Amino acid sequence: MNPIPMDPVDAAWWRMDSPTNRMTIVGVLRFDGPFTAEDFTALLAERLAPFERFRLRVRSKGGRPHWEADPDFAFSRQVVAQTENPPTNDEELKLLVAEMMSAPLAVDRPPWQFLVIERFGEGSVVIGRLHHAIADGLAL
């Protein structure tokens, strides 16, 4: 696979990531109506398909990070449905978000993920995690 150079600013964000200092942007979206993780995945695929960056993972060679196409990429691998013990109230949701904020993103795939809680009250919730290397610096 051909490496794609990483902008120095984005590489700096990547290198700053550590177990005690995650360089991950986390956002929570609450929706009035319910939807499935499959519906969200289809919408996400439609909207993000034109942007190559979302299909790239990070690899390092000689201590220098670079982008590389993920040979197993599928939007369905990046979207997870919360089916076991989904939160049922705001306090439980806050605890889940706090856990996700400190958890590392998978290193074998692009550094972003969405978790879909299909049923939260009368609607749904999406928790998005995106590494600063994708969303900061000159990358976007």
N, C-alpha and C positions, 0 to 999 in steps of 0.2 A: 504494500500500500504506500502510496506517495504521501509523504508528510507535507502539511500545509503550514507555513510559518505562522507563529502566533505573534501578534503585535506585542511589543515590549510591555506596554501598560497592562494588557490582558495577562501576560506571563507573570507580571508582578502580583496581580490579584490571585492567580493560581498558586504561586509560591507562598503567599501569605496564609493560605488555608491550613489550619491545624486542628487537632481535636479540641483545643480550648478557644479557638477563634475561627469559626466557620465563616468562609467568605461567600455565604449563600443568602440570596434575597428570598424572603418568604412572604407570601401574600395569601390572604384568606378572602374568598369571595362567597357570599351567601346569596342564594337565589330563592325567590318566593315560590317557584314551582319546582317539582321534582324532575329529574332526568337520570338516565343511566350513564355509567362509565363509558359504555359503547357509544352512546350519542355524543358525549363530550369528546371522546377520542376522534370520532369522525369529523367533528367541527374543528378540532385542533389540527388534524391532518390537513384539512382544507386550507386553513389559515396560515399554517407554518410551512407547508410544502415548498413554497418558493424560496425559503431561506435555508441555504445549505448548512449554515452554522448549527442548526438544530439536529442535524444528522451526523455531526462529527463528535468524536470522543477525543480526549487528551491523552497523549503519550509523551514520554520523555526519552531523549537520547542524549547522552553526555550531560545530563543534568538540565537540559533545555527542553521545556515543554513545547509541543507542537500539536496541531490538529491532525486528525486522521479519520477517514471515513469509517464508520462503524459497519462492519460487514453483516451484522445481524440486526441492523436498525429496523425498527417498526414502531410506529406511534403507540401501538398497543403495549409495547414494553415500557414505555415512559409514563403511561397512565395506569394507576392502580386503584382498584375499587376497595374501599374500606368495608369489608364484609364481616369481619370478626370483631365483636365488641365495639361497634361504632358509637361515638359519643351521642348522648341523648339530650344534653343541655349545654349551656354556655361554659360552665366550669370544666366539664369534661372536654369540650372542644379546645379550650385554652391549654389544658394539660397535653392534649395530643399535639397541638401546634408547638408547644415548648419542647416536647420530645423530638419533633421533626427538625426544629431549629438547630439542635445540637447533634443530630445524626449526619454522618457523611453521606454524600451522594455516591452511587455505584461508580466504580472506577472503570468498569468494562463497557460503559455506554456513554452517550452524551450526558454532560453534567447538568441535567434538569429533570424534574419529575413533577407530575400532578397526582394528587390523591383525591379521589372523588368519594364523598359520603352521599350516597344516593338518596337517603332519607334522613333529613334533619328537620324535625318539626314538620311543617307542611311543604318544605322545599328540599333543596340540596345544598351542599357545601363543596367547594373546591379549594384545596390547599396546594399552592404552587411553590416549588423550590427551583431556583435558577442560580447557577454559580455566577459570580461577578465577572468571570472571564468571558462569559457570553454577553452579558448585559452592561458592561462598563467599558470604559476606554474607547478605542476607535472601532471596536467590533460592530457596533450598531450605528 
